[in-house]
Amino acid sequence: MKKVLVLVLGLFLIACGSDEKKKPEDTTKETEKIEATQEEVTYPKLTDVPTQLNYIFDNGYEFADDIKVDFIALESKGGDKYQLIYGLEEGTDFAKVAELKVSAVFYPVDPSLLKDEIYQKRKARQIPELSKLFTLDGGIVVAQNFEIIPKEFTQVKFYFYNDQGVVNKKILTVRDIKMPK
């Protein structure tokens, strides 16, 4: 008798449960807020850039679903000073990029020309920097300033990273680079 009573009570509780189906969450408002937030952010204009950039890569590259680079330009700032400019494509999460670091690893033809002994041993010079966003010709770019002595490189590797490592484990390699004058 107790088993029947427990069974009937259980069926009663199940039958009396909420008939209201869960409504799918309305994410359109959240998406609109995110888009509005991205549109409202203004970045400083990148200055002292020639009208014609010295592209070393212009085929587009997807570091992640939300981090896409259209081009990479290498500009001389005089002497041993240079600037890398990463042109970000539309659809890139600029807020995410701003929280990351960007790195370029230069592999010189002659590693003995590298200034520091540690880089000579590694046969490469890493140029890490926090991602700094700027506007350039209506687009958003990341700019990275650095100094380096060798002028010819067998390859340069580019990637975005954070404390957990390289984003999406994707590294772009560009070969045979000569520094502009």
C-alpha positions in Angstrom: 0.0 0.0 0.0 2.8 2.4 0.9 4.5 1.7 -2.5 1.3 2.5 -4.4 0.8 5.7 -2.4 4.4 6.8 -3.1 4.0 6.0 -6.8 0.7 7.9 -7.0 2.2 10.9 -5.2 5.2 10.9 -7.5 3.0 10.8 -10.6 0.9 13.6 -9.1 4.0 15.8 -8.6 5.2 15.1 -12.1 1.8 15.9 -13.6 1.5 19.1 -11.6 4.9 20.4 -12.7 5.2 23.6 -14.7 3.7 23.3 -18.2 5.4 26.5 -19.2 8.2 25.8 -21.6 11.4 27.6 -21.1 11.7 30.5 -23.5 15.0 30.7 -25.4 17.1 33.6 -24.1 16.7 36.8 -26.1 20.3 37.5 -27.2 19.5 40.2 -29.7 19.5 42.9 -27.0 22.9 41.7 -25.8 24.3 41.6 -29.4 23.0 45.1 -30.0 24.7 46.4 -26.8 28.0 44.8 -27.8 27.8 46.3 -31.3 26.9 49.7 -29.9 29.8 49.5 -27.5 32.2 48.7 -30.3 31.0 51.5 -32.5 31.3 54.1 -29.7 34.9 53.3 -29.0 37.3 55.7 -30.8 40.9 55.0 -31.1 43.7 57.6 -31.6 44.8 58.3 -35.1 48.1 56.7 -36.1 50.4 59.5 -37.2 53.7 59.8 -39.1 52.8 57.1 -41.5 53.6 57.4 -45.2 50.6 57.5 -47.6 51.9 54.3 -49.3 52.6 51.5 -46.8 55.4 49.0 -47.3 53.4 45.8 -47.2 55.3 42.6 -46.2 52.1 40.6 -46.1 48.7 41.4 -47.7 46.8 38.1 -48.1 44.7 38.3 -45.0 45.2 35.9 -42.1 42.8 34.5 -39.5 44.5 34.2 -36.1 41.1 33.3 -34.6 37.4 33.5 -35.6 37.4 37.0 -34.1 40.9 38.1 -34.9 41.6 38.7 -38.6 44.5 40.6 -40.1 44.2 42.0 -43.6 47.8 43.1 -44.0 51.1 43.7 -42.2 53.3 46.7 -43.1 56.8 47.4 -42.1 57.9 51.1 -42.0 61.3 52.7 -41.3 61.3 55.4 -38.6 65.0 56.2 -39.3 68.2 54.5 -38.3 67.5 51.2 -36.6 63.9 52.1 -35.6 60.9 50.5 -37.3 57.2 50.2 -36.9 55.0 47.2 -37.7 51.4 48.0 -38.6 48.8 45.2 -38.5 45.6 46.1 -40.4 42.6 44.5 -38.7 39.7 43.3 -40.8 36.0 44.0 -40.1 34.5 41.4 -37.9 37.5 41.5 -35.6 36.8 41.8 -31.9 38.8 45.0 -31.2 38.1 44.8 -27.5 39.6 41.3 -27.4 42.7 42.4 -29.4 43.2 45.3 -27.1 43.6 42.8 -24.2 46.2 40.7 -26.0 49.9 41.1 -26.7 51.3 41.0 -30.2 54.7 39.5 -31.1 57.0 39.4 -34.0 60.0 37.0 -34.0 62.8 38.0 -36.4 65.2 35.3 -37.7 68.2 37.2 -39.2 70.3 35.8 -42.1 73.4 36.6 -39.8 72.4 36.1 -36.1 75.8 37.5 -35.0 74.6 40.9 -36.0 72.0 40.8 -33.2 72.8 43.3 -30.4 72.3 41.1 -27.4 74.1 37.8 -26.7 70.9 36.1 -25.6 69.4 36.8 -29.0 72.6 35.6 -30.8 72.3 32.3 -29.0 68.6 32.0 -29.9 69.4 33.1 -33.4 66.2 35.2 -33.3 64.9 38.4 -31.8 61.4 38.5 -30.3 59.6 41.9 -30.3 56.7 41.6 -27.9 54.3 44.4 -27.1 50.8 45.1 -25.8 48.4 45.5 -28.6 47.8 49.3 -29.2 44.9 50.1 -31.4 44.8 53.1 -33.7 42.8 54.3 -36.7 44.4 54.6 -40.1 42.5 55.5 -43.3 39.2 54.6 -41.8 40.3 51.2 -40.5 41.6 49.9 -37.2 45.3 48.9 -36.9 47.7 47.6 -34.3 51.0 49.4 -34.2 54.3 48.1 -32.8 57.5 50.1 -32.5 60.9 48.6 -32.1 64.6 48.8 -32.9 66.7 46.1 -34.6 70.1 46.1 -36.2 70.2 43.3 -38.8 68.5 44.3 -42.1 67.9 40.9 -43.7 65.8 38.1 -42.3 65.1 34.5 -43.4 61.7 34.7 -41.8 59.5 36.6 -39.3 56.8 35.0 -37.3 53.8 37.0 -36.1 51.2 36.0 -33.4 48.8 37.3 -30.8 49.1 35.9 -27.2 48.1 36.2 -23.6 49.2 34.6 -20.3 47.8 31.3 -21.5 49.9 31.2 -24.7 49.5 31.9 -28.4 45.9 32.6 -29.3 44.4 29.6 -31.2 48.0 28.3 -31.6 48.2 30.2 -34.9 51.4 31.8 -36.1 51.9 33.6 -39.4 55.3 33.1 -41.0 56.6 35.6 -43.6 59.8 34.7 -45.4 62.7 36.7 -46.9 62.2 40.1 -45.3 64.5 43.1 -46.0 64.1 46.1 -43.7 63.1 49.3 -45.5 65.4 52.3 -45.6 
